Amino acid sequence: MTGNAENGHENQQGPKHKRNLTRRKVVVAGAGAVAAVGVGGTVAAGAFAGETKGKGPTASASATASELCYKLTTETTEGPYYIDADKIRQDITEDEEGIPLTLKLKVIDADTCKPVKNAAVDIWHCSALGLYSGYEAMSSGGGGGGGTPPSGSPSDAPSGTPTGEPPSGAPSGGTGGGHSEPTDDERYLRGTWKTDKHGYVTFKTVFPGWYQGRCVHIHVKVHVDGTWTDAGYEGGHACHTGQFFFDEKAVLASAAVSPYSTNTTTRTTLTEDTIYPQNGHEGGLLYLKYDKKNIAKGVHADLTMGVAPDETHDSTDTQPSASASAS
């Protein structure tokens, strides 16, 4: 698995890359982007830890949650393809093809079990064919001739400043050493939205695909102590950097659906992956709901994330798993 795409980039520590988190600023793309979508979301994606399925939090649910929320959600590497958020939106799909995915998250303080409200949550992931927006020329997607080829020179300078720990090796066709600079101005399958007063945030996207060396996953960052303004989100720090994962049954079902079925890249399974910490939901394994006979209708995913709001976890402090070190 070593030396291939993000597996090679994420599973070893390179020189730490520092950044000034207090200067973090999000710029809204397009007028009215924040107001265009409701914060609450419309789809309940199953029961969260300590909640009754299909209902909001209750007194008894809070008691149950108190038994579960003391474990922090596992920190994992940021990876080479992070772009400091410049898309304030819940629907990050754009025109990407794939199985509809509704991702509903709840962010809580792992110490007090209270919801973390008004946090800025970033998510980003590859397309059904394994390509990352902003890095199409460097991603190792496998479209079998059915995917979109890497775009040429960007029409303008990418917004945001990519930061994070350096990958251990260069992406296919990319540069080595530090965090990879974007190669194009695409921003599909990336977005930021704020948690509501109950700690919830919902995104609409597509089921991620895969690329060489990594299992199917979604990246996430949670920023707190900043300020939401007309320009977006300013200041604060990242209290959590992690990844979400999908069980093998769901991935196998998705692989039979176009355009995933045209992805010819050899897939790394969940148990083979050197980034997934192999510790279930605590490590980012999502709860999934979908029609077992027709996953193409869509998937609802949810997870409660336990974070430490007073701490900074921006990926520079994240160590690879034992299996990653061994490889």
Summary of the structure (lengths in Angstrom):
residues: 327
radius of gyration: 18.3
end to end distance: 7.4
largest distance: 56.0
contacts: 1148
relative contact order: 0.25
helix: 13%
strand: 23%
